[in-house]
Amino acid sequence: MRNEEETTQQTGDGEKARKKPVFYQPPHEKSRIRHIIAVMSGKGGVGKSMVTSLTALAMQRTGRDSAILDADITGPSIPHAFGLQGGLTRRGDTPYARRTESGIQIVSTNLILPHDTDPVLWKGALIGSAIQQFWTDVVYEDVEYLFVDMPPGTGDVPLTVFQTLPVDGVLIITSPQELVSMVVEKAINMTKMMQIPVFGIIENMSYFEAPDTGKQYAVFGESSIATVAAQNGLPLLARLPIDPQLTHLIDAGRVEEADTEAFRPILSAIFERTEA
C-alpha cells in the first residue's frame, strides 16, 4: 500500500508533491520526469502495447517529450514497433533511454538482450529487480510523460510498479469480449487497493469498419464497456477500431507514421488530471 509521505519528482522547481509509494526509490540523479502514467490491462491480447505506443506518440506530437518504460519484461514488443535494434544509449558508463526518430525515449528488455528473440527466463524477484533498475539506473532526459507499459493481469509487475514508482494515474485497456466486466474490475480493484486513480478506460479492437462501405462490424461481439465504465464511475475515453494498416506499420517498425487523431480524448483526460 502507498503511505502518506509526499515526494517531488526530480523535475525542477514548481512541481506539486504526490504520495510516495511504500517502497519508493528515486530515479537516476540525472533523470527529469514530470508525470508517470501506467497502462494496464486485466488480460492479454487486447493490444495494450500498441495503445501505449500510440498514446506516447500522440503526446510527443503535442510538443511534450514522452517516454516508455516497457515493463513487460518477458514479452517486450515496444522497441520492435518503433524499429529500434541494438542496446541503450551510453555516455561513459551511464545508460540513457534510447530515442526513436520522433524523440520518444524507450527502455526495454529487448534493448539489453543480445538478440531480440532471446527468451527471458527470469523468476519474479529478478523481473521486479529489472523494473527497479530501469527506473533507478537509466537516465530519462527532460520527460514530460513517462508511460509504463505493463504486462497483463494484476501480478508481480504491476505490484512492483505501483509500490516503487510515483504513478500519477492509470489507463485501463480492454476489448469487447464476454469476460470484459470481470477482468476490468480486477484491474480497477487493484488500483483502488494501491490508492492510484484510474484516468479512464480505452476499448481497443471495438469494431472493424469496411473501407468500401464504411459499415462497422462488431468482430468480437457487441461491446458492454460503456455499462462497465458507468458502473465503476469511470470515463470511457475511446473505442478504437481494428486497423490492418496500423498492424502493418507496427510489424514494419514504423508506428511513428500512424495517425493519432483518435487519441486526442485520451490526452485530454491525462491533461485534465495532471496539468490542472
N, C-alpha and C positions, 0 to 999 in steps of 0.2 A: 504494500500500500504506500501511497505517497504521504509524506509528512507535511507539516505546516511551515517549514522553513522556506525562505524565499531565496532565489538566485537570479542573477542577471547574466545573460549570455555575454560572451566576450565580443561585443559589437560596438563598443564605444559608449559615449555618454548619452543619456536621454532614454535608454531602453526601460520599459516597465518591468518590474520584478514579476517572477512567476514562481509557482510552487516547485520546490526541489524534490525530485524523486528520492526514495529512501536509500537507494544505492547510487546516487548521483556521482558521476565523475566529470570533471571539467574537460572540455575539448582541448585539442592541442593549443599550446600558448599562442601560436601564430594564426589560429583559425578565427574567423569572424563570421558568425552565423546568427541571423536575427530571428528567424522563425523555423519551427520544425513541424511538419505535417506527416503523420503516419498514414499509410494507405493499407487497408486491411480488408480481408475477405473471410467469410466463415467457411468457405470450401474452395477447392481448387477448380481450375478450368473456367474461370469467369473473366479472364483477360485482365487481371489486376496489374500486371507489369506493363501491359500496353497502355492502360489508363494512366498509370504513374508516369510513363514516358511522355505521353501527350499532354498531361497536366503540367509537367515541368517545362515542356516545350512551349506551351501556351503562356506560361508565366514568363519565360525568357523573352518571349516576343513582346511583352509589355514593358521591357526595359529593366525588369527586376531580375538580378542574377539568381539563377536557381541551380540546385544540385540534387543528386540522387544517391542515397546510401542504399545499395542493394543488399538488404538483409536476408534475402532468400539464399542462404549460404550454400545449400546443397543443390539448388536449381536456379542458378543465376542466369538471367536472359537479357538484362538491361544493356550490357556492352554490345551484344550482337545487334540489337535494334538500332543502335547508333553507329554501327560499323566500326567499333573500336577493337583493336587487337594489340597484343603486347601488354606491357606492365603499366604500373602507375608512373606518373612523372616524378623524377627525383632531383632534388637540389642538394648536392652533397649527400649526406646520409638521411635526409629528411624526405619521406614520401608525401607527394601532393596529389590531390584528386586529379584524375585525367579529364581533360577538357574535350568536348565534342566540337564539331565545326561551328556550331552556333554559340559555343562558350559554356554550355551546361557542364558542371563538374560532376564526375562519376567515380564512385568507389565500389568495387565488386570483387567477389572471389575470383571471377574469371579474368580479372586483371592482375592476379598474383599467381595463378596456376601456370605451369609450363605450357600446357595446351588447353584450349577452352573446352575440349571434350573429356578431360580428365575428371573422373568422379571424385567427389568429396566424401571420404569415408570417415567422418568425424562423429563422435558422440556428443551429447547435449552440452557438456561442460566446455568442450573445445569450440563448439559453434557459438556459445554465449561469449566466450573469450574473444573470438574473432570479431564479433559485432562491437564489443567494447574497444578493441584495438582500431577498428575502422573509425571510431569516434574520437579516441584519445591520441592516436599515433599518426593520423593522416591530417594534413593541412587542407582546409577548405577556405578559399580566399574570398572574402567580402561577399558572402552568400546572403541573399535576402530570404530565400525559402529553400530549406532542405527537405526533400521528400524521402521518406523511408519506405521502401518497397518491401513489405513483409511477406513471408510465406503464408499459405492459407491456414486457418484454424486459430486456436487460442492456446498454443503450447509454449515451449521454452522461449522461442524467439520473440514473439510479442511481449511476453513477460519481461524478458531482458531489456527490450527497447523501452517499455513503459517504466521500468524501475531504474533505468540508467540515464536516459535522455530526457531533457525537459520539453516534452512534447506539448505543443500548443493545442492540437486537436487532431481528430481522426476523420478520414474519408472512408466510408464502407462501400465496397464494390460487390455487386451481386449480379445475378442473371435470372431470367424469368422461368424458373423451374419449380417443381412441386414442393421441394424442401426449403424454398427460399425463406419462408417465415421463421422456421426453426433456426437455420444457420445464421440469418441476420441477427436474430435476437440473442444468440450465443455471443456474437461479436459485440453487440451493444451492451450486454450484461457484463462482459469483461471490462469494457471501458468505464462502466459505472463503478465497478469494484475498484478500478485503478484511479478513479476520480479524474478522468480525462474526458473533455467534451467531444461529442461527435458533431462535426460540422454539417454532415448530410450524407445521403445515400445516392449512389450512382448505379443505375442499372445498365449493364453492358449487354450487347447481343440481344437487344429488345425486339428487334424485328429486322426483316430484310425488305428493302424497297426495290422493286423491279425497275431496272433502268429504262425499259421501253414504255411502261405504263404508269410508273410512279405508285403503283398499288403496294401497300405494305402487308407483309405476311409474317405472322407470329410463328416463327420456325420452332421455337421451344415452348410453345403454348401461350395462352393468354396470361398476361402479367397480373400479379396481385401486389406489386411493390408499392403502389400508391396507398393501398389499405395498410400494408405493413408499416410504411413510413408514418402515416397518420396515427396509427395505434401507439407508436412509440414517440410521438411528438417531434418527429424529425422531418426536415425538408427533403423532398426528392429533387436533387439538383439537376439530373439529366437522365434521359433514356437514349442510349447510344445505339445506333443500328449496326448490323453485321455489314462490314465493308470489305469486300475482297481486294480492292485496290490498296487499302490500308495494310491488310495482311501481306500483300506483295511487297510494300515498302519496308515493312518490318523485317521480313525474311531476307530482303536485299541489304539490310543495314542502312536504310535511307529514311528512317522515321522522321527526320527533320524536314523532309519535303511535304509532310502531311498537312492537311487543312485542320486547324484547331478552333474554328469558329464555334463549334458546338460546346467548347469548354469554357466559354465566357461566363455562363451562370455559375460554374464551379469556382472560377476565380473570384467572382463577385462575393460568393459565400465566404471564401477564405479571407478576402479583404475586410469584409464586414466584421469578422471575428478577431482579426489580428491588427487591423490598422485604424480601428475606430478610436 
